[in-house]
Amino acid sequence: MRTKNNFILFLSFLLFLNILFFTNNCSKSGMLVKSLPENDKTFLSEVSLIITKQEKKRFLSLTNNKDREIFKEEFWAKRDPAPDTDDNEFKIEYYDRMFYADKYFKEGKRRGYKTDRGRIYMILGPPSTQRFFPGKMTSANQIGRKPLDSYPHIIWLYGDFPVIFVDTTESNSYTLSPISSRQIGMLNIVGIQLTPKVGKEKIPTDFNIKLDRKPGGEMTLFLNIAISTISFTPGKDGSSHSTTIEVNLNITDRKTKHEITKKKEFEINLTNSDLKKFGKYYTLKFPFILKKGKYFMEIILRNFTDKKETRKRIKFAINK
């Protein structure tokens, strides 16, 4: 019981400030989200209050359903307060609150957990006391110029801490009323103390692609790998770094649907001076030959050190 109470307290203040200053993601991120299957869009939407920027970037970098499902399992496992038990109390409590918010705080077609009351309920849970004030009667020409307490409003009390929602449009749509900077500061301190130590999500073996095409179907794939994302096995003296990266190319003819698979392993051995010399990127070259046509190509990089994979997909044509 004590463990569960501590967990609920922890969840109650998790990322509270993210709710108060909730903003939309950049357009590039939005485009990546739109390209996802519906179940993955739903996942990102439902965990928007607790997913870190690094985790979201990692999720959007994945190119197949299997990897995204593995990510989801790891996402919830990181937040399991008692991993030795069968149940993940964090996940259960999170979705219990979402179910309640959807049931009681829905506004039009907007799901309840996306409203201000729903978000606060998701983070803080049920208030110890709730008070409703219908607002004072005023003439019609005072609409928009009334004092705050003239509008219908709700106060949720968490101990002696008030959270206020106001219906300024008088349409049963309640928005969070600003709280004092002192209260925000207090929540910030508590949030830092209780936020889970999830850690930064590192995109494994992140890379960009350049495809060099020559007459006769001779191709060279250049993979520029960000050195900061490569997991190395350090040498005994700490001055050398090594790993093996396997590159798999799954090439599909867009017209005939014929598939071609190519694989190559690259051993990387770098010293500290090499790392300084190469700078940000280490380049792998993968030559191959293809006949004239239009293709999709999935590039899969697997690092033997951390056993993680990164996938990217491109399309191209060979006209000569």
N, C-alpha and C positions, 0 to 999 in steps of 0.2 A: 504493500500500500504506500509505504514511504517513497519507494522508487517511482511509482506512478505519479504521486503528488509532485515530486521534484521534477519529473518529466513535463507534467502539465504546466508547472510554473515556468519551466524553460521555454516551452512552446508559446506560452502566453506573451512573452516579450520578444520573440524571435523576429528580427527584422522589422520592428515597429516603425522605424523611421522610413523604411522603404514604402510603407503604405501612405504616410503623410506626404511624401514627395514623389509619388508614383508618376513615371513618365513613359512615353512610348519609346520603343527601340528605334534605331536608325533604319533608313530605308533599305539598306543592303540586307540587314538582318530580317526585316519584314518580308523581303522577297524570298529569302531562304525558307522562312516559316511557311509562306504560301505554297511553296513547292512540296511540302511534306504531306504524307498521307494523313487522313483525318484523325486517326487515333493518335498520331504523334503531335499534331496541332493541339489536340485536346490535352495531352500530357503537358506540353509547354505552358498552356494557358492555366491549367490547374495548379502547377507548381511555381507559377510566376512570383509568388511571395517569398519563396525560399530558395530558388535556384540562384547560384552565383553567376556572375558574368562569364567567368572562365568555364563553368559547366555548360552554360548555354552555347558558348562558342564551340565547345567540344561536340555537343550534341548536333549542332548544325553542320559540323564538318563531316559527320558520318553519312555514308551514301547508300546503305542498305538496311533492310528491316532487322536483320539478325543483330548487327552491331548496335542499333538503337535499342533493341530489347535488352541486350546485355548492359547497355548504359543505364537503363531504367532500374534494373535489378541492383546495380552498383550504387546508383543514386540513393535509393531507399536504404540499402545496407549501411551506407556511411552514416545515416541518421538514426540507426537502430540503437536505442539507449541500453538494450540488454541483448546483444547478439547471440548469447548462449541459449536463449529461450526460443520457442517456436514462433511467437508473435512479435511483430514489429510495432511496439506501442506508439511510436511516433506516427507511423503511417496510419494506423487505426484511428488515433485521435484526430489527425489532420483531416481525414475524409469524413469522420463523424461530424466535425464542425462544418465541413463543406456541405454535407447533406442538410444540416439544420439551416445554414445560411441560405441555401437554394430554396428551401421550403418556406421560410418566413420573411426573407428580405428581397425577394425578386421584385424588380421594377420593370414593368412592361415585358419585353422579350429578353431583357438583361438578366443573366443568371445572378442569384442572390450573392454568391461569394465575390462577384465583381463590383458590387455596390459598396459605398462607404461603410454602411453598417455591417455588411457581410465581411469585408476585409478586417475590420476591427474585431469582429466576433471570431474570425479565423485565428487571429493572433492572440487576443486577450481572453477568448472564451466567454462564457456567460457572465454578465455583471452581477455583483452582489445585490445591487438594487437598481431598479429602473423606474424613472419618473417621466410622465408625459404631461406636457403643458399645451393646451389647445391654442394659446395665443389670445391676445386681447382684441376685442372688436374695434375695428377702425373703419372709416369711410373709404369708399372705393378710390377716391383721388389720392389717397395716401399710400397706395400700393407701390412698393419699390422704395419708399422713403420712411418706412416704419422702423422703429427700433427693433433690435434682434428679438426681444422677448414678446414682440407683437405677433411673430410668426409661430406656427405650431413647431414645437421642438421637443426632443427627447434627451434626457440625461441618463447616461449609464454611469453608475458608480462602481469603481473597483477599490474597495476600502474607502478611503477619502479622496481618491483620485477621480475626477469627473471627465467623461468624454461626452461631448455635446453634438447632437445632430439637429439640423434645422431644415424645415421644409419651406424654403423661400418662395417657391412657386405655388405652394398650397395645393400640390397635386400628389401628395403621399410619396414624394421623392425626397429623402433626407440626405443632406450632405454634411460632412464633417466640418464643424466649426473650428477655426484656428484656436490652438491652445497657446499658453504662454511659452516664451523661450526657456524659462526656468524648468517648466515641466518637460519640454523636449530634451533639455540637458539631462534631467534625471532619468528619462527613459533611455537616452543614449548610453549612459553609464551602465544601467542595468542590462541593456541589450548587449554591450560588449562583454559583460561578465557571463551572460547566459547563452550567447550565440554558439552553436556547435563548432568544434574545430574541424571543419570539413577540409580545409586546405585548398590551395590553388589547383585548379584543374589544368594540367599541362597537355596540350595537343601533342600526341606522340608523333615524332618524325614528320613535322609539317614541311611541306615542300611546294614549290611552284614549278610549272612545266613549260618547256620550250621544245617545239618539234621542228627539226630541220629536214626539209624534203629536197631530194635531188632527182634528176631524170633517171628513169629506169626503176623507180620504186625503192631506191635506197633511202632509208630513213635513219635519223639519229634522234633519240629521245634524250633530252637533257633534263635531269631532275635536280633542281637547286634546293638543297635541303637546309633549313634553318639549323645551324649548329646548336643553338640554344635548346632545341627540342630533341636532340639526339641523346639517348641514354647510352652511356659508355661503361665499359668495365675498366676501372682504373688499374694502372700498373702498380707493382709493389712499392715503388718509390714515389708514386703520385705524379710523375713527370710524363707519363704516357697514358693514352686512352685508346681503347679498341672496342670494336663491335663488328657484327656481320649484319648486313641489311639484304634481305631477299626482295627482289623486285619481280612481281608477277604482272604480265600484261594480258588482259582478256580482251581480244579484238573481235568485233562483230561487224560483218558486212551488212550495211543497212538495207541493201536490196535483197540479197539471198538469205540473210540471217545466218550465214555460215560463220562459225566461231573458230578463232585461232588463239592458242595459248602459248605464251613465251615466258620463260623464267630464267633469272640470272641472280647469282649471289655476289655481293661486293664486300670484301673485307676492308675495313677502315682502321688504320693504325695512325694515330696522330700524337705528336709531342706537344708540349705547351707552346713551343715556338711555332709549330704548325698551326695551332688554333689562332694565334695572333696573326699569322700570315694570311690565312684564309678569310678572316673577318667574320661576317655574318653567315656565309653560306658555304656548303661543301657540295660540289657538283658530281653527279654520277652520269655516265654516258652509256646508253643502251642502243646499239645499232641493230637494225633488222631490215627486212625487205618485204614490201607488199606490192601487189599488182594494182592497176588502175581501179578506182572505185571510191565509194563513200563509206566511212566507218565510224563506229563508236569504239572508244577504248577506255577500259577501266584499269587504272594503275593502282596496284596494291603494294604498299611498302610494309614489310614486317621486320621489326628490329629484334634480333635474337637475344639482346640483353634484357629488355623489359617484356618481351613476348607480346608487344602490342602492335596493332596494325593501323594504317591510315589509308583511306581509299579516296581517289578522285577520278572523275569521269570527264572525258572530252569527246568531241566529234570533229572529224576532219575529212578531207577529200584528197585523193591523188588523181590529178587530171592528165598527167603525161606518163 
